[in-house]
Amino acid sequence: MFYYYLCAFFTLVSSAVSCGFSIEAYLKSKLQKDISFTHAQYAMSRSFSLFFVAIGLFIFISNAYLIALSVVMIGIQLFDGIIGIKINTFKTIGPILTAIGNAIVLILFLMK
């Protein structure tokens, strides 16, 4: 059960970080009043949804649920890291390390 909660926690933190970046994009684009504001709203709605679903990992204990959400968050973080290459090192390395860490914890969970 330890690895379940460790993986669930890592997935929750990953979704919270993603949600934080989408809120930042929303707040910055709100001032511009262009199409980027609409795009930021879409990103924020998806990030909030994933964050709330990640909280559910601690309420509804399910291996399949954990595996599915962990894989989704690993994919999101990997793509965020690829997108971050055009922005700066922090926005590249942070998400990629988060994806690798989440993948390692998921593998440990699956090997238990």
SEGULUM-111356 format. One record per residue (C-alpha): residue number from 1; residue in one letter; chain; x, y, z. Coordinates in nm, 3 decimals. Layout:
<gumis>
nr  rest  kette  east  north  up
NUM  A  A  X  Y  Z
...
</gumis>
This chain:
<gumis>
nr  rest  kette  east  north  up
1  M  A  0.000  0.000  0.000
2  F  A  0.300  0.229  0.056
3  Y  A  0.383  0.240  -0.317
4  Y  A  0.020  0.311  -0.404
5  Y  A  0.017  0.621  -0.184
6  L  A  0.364  0.727  -0.295
7  C  A  0.262  0.710  -0.661
8  A  A  -0.073  0.878  -0.587
9  F  A  0.106  1.158  -0.402
10  F  A  0.356  1.208  -0.684
11  T  A  0.072  1.215  -0.937
12  L  A  -0.119  1.468  -0.724
13  V  A  0.186  1.694  -0.694
14  S  A  0.243  1.667  -1.069
15  S  A  -0.117  1.768  -1.141
16  A  A  -0.095  2.054  -0.889
17  V  A  0.217  2.193  -1.058
18  S  A  0.047  2.167  -1.397
19  C  A  -0.257  2.344  -1.254
20  G  A  -0.035  2.618  -1.112
21  F  A  0.124  2.686  -1.450
22  S  A  -0.216  2.700  -1.618
23  I  A  -0.336  2.953  -1.359
24  E  A  -0.024  3.161  -1.426
25  A  A  -0.094  3.150  -1.802
26  Y  A  -0.457  3.246  -1.738
27  L  A  -0.363  3.546  -1.524
28  K  A  -0.097  3.670  -1.768
29  S  A  -0.318  3.629  -2.075
30  K  A  -0.615  3.795  -1.903
31  L  A  -0.440  4.128  -1.942
32  Q  A  -0.386  4.083  -2.317
33  K  A  -0.753  4.034  -2.412
34  D  A  -0.676  3.819  -2.718
35  I  A  -0.711  3.453  -2.823
36  S  A  -0.439  3.350  -2.577
37  F  A  -0.687  3.421  -2.296
38  T  A  -0.932  3.167  -2.441
39  H  A  -0.654  2.912  -2.482
40  A  A  -0.545  2.967  -2.122
41  Q  A  -0.903  2.912  -2.005
42  Y  A  -0.913  2.577  -2.185
43  A  A  -0.579  2.475  -2.035
44  M  A  -0.690  2.580  -1.688
45  S  A  -1.018  2.386  -1.708
46  R  A  -0.830  2.070  -1.804
47  S  A  -0.564  2.120  -1.537
48  F  A  -0.823  2.177  -1.263
49  S  A  -1.009  1.866  -1.373
50  L  A  -0.695  1.652  -1.358
51  F  A  -0.608  1.796  -1.018
52  F  A  -0.949  1.708  -0.875
53  V  A  -0.933  1.361  -1.028
54  A  A  -0.589  1.316  -0.869
55  I  A  -0.737  1.399  -0.528
56  G  A  -0.978  1.113  -0.591
57  L  A  -0.685  0.869  -0.585
58  F  A  -0.689  0.903  -0.207
59  I  A  -1.065  0.856  -0.180
60  F  A  -1.123  0.575  -0.429
61  I  A  -0.838  0.328  -0.394
62  S  A  -0.800  0.160  -0.731
63  N  A  -0.486  0.030  -0.897
64  A  A  -0.628  0.079  -1.247
65  Y  A  -0.732  0.436  -1.162
66  L  A  -0.383  0.513  -1.030
67  I  A  -0.206  0.360  -1.330
68  A  A  -0.425  0.543  -1.580
69  L  A  -0.388  0.883  -1.416
70  S  A  -0.015  0.840  -1.358
71  V  A  0.038  0.757  -1.726
72  V  A  -0.166  1.063  -1.825
73  M  A  0.036  1.292  -1.596
74  I  A  0.367  1.142  -1.715
75  G  A  0.263  1.219  -2.073
76  I  A  0.155  1.572  -1.986
77  Q  A  0.481  1.646  -1.805
78  L  A  0.691  1.503  -2.091
79  F  A  0.509  1.719  -2.345
80  D  A  0.536  2.022  -2.113
81  G  A  0.911  1.963  -2.100
82  I  A  0.932  1.947  -2.479
83  I  A  0.731  2.269  -2.510
84  G  A  0.952  2.429  -2.244
85  I  A  1.260  2.389  -2.464
86  K  A  1.153  2.701  -2.651
87  I  A  1.102  2.899  -2.327
88  N  A  1.382  2.828  -2.078
89  T  A  1.580  2.556  -1.903
90  F  A  1.361  2.551  -1.591
91  K  A  1.046  2.488  -1.794
92  T  A  1.226  2.204  -1.971
93  I  A  1.409  2.028  -1.691
94  G  A  1.138  2.061  -1.423
95  P  A  0.860  1.883  -1.611
96  I  A  1.093  1.619  -1.755
97  L  A  1.233  1.536  -1.409
98  T  A  0.879  1.523  -1.273
99  A  A  0.778  1.283  -1.552
100  I  A  1.082  1.062  -1.487
101  G  A  1.018  1.064  -1.112
102  N  A  0.651  0.977  -1.161
103  A  A  0.750  0.699  -1.403
104  I  A  0.998  0.553  -1.154
105  V  A  0.743  0.555  -0.873
106  L  A  0.482  0.399  -1.106
107  I  A  0.728  0.123  -1.201
108  L  A  0.801  0.057  -0.833
109  F  A  0.426  0.037  -0.772
110  L  A  0.379  -0.207  -1.060
111  M  A  0.669  -0.426  -0.943
112  K  A  0.550  -0.450  -0.582
</gumis>
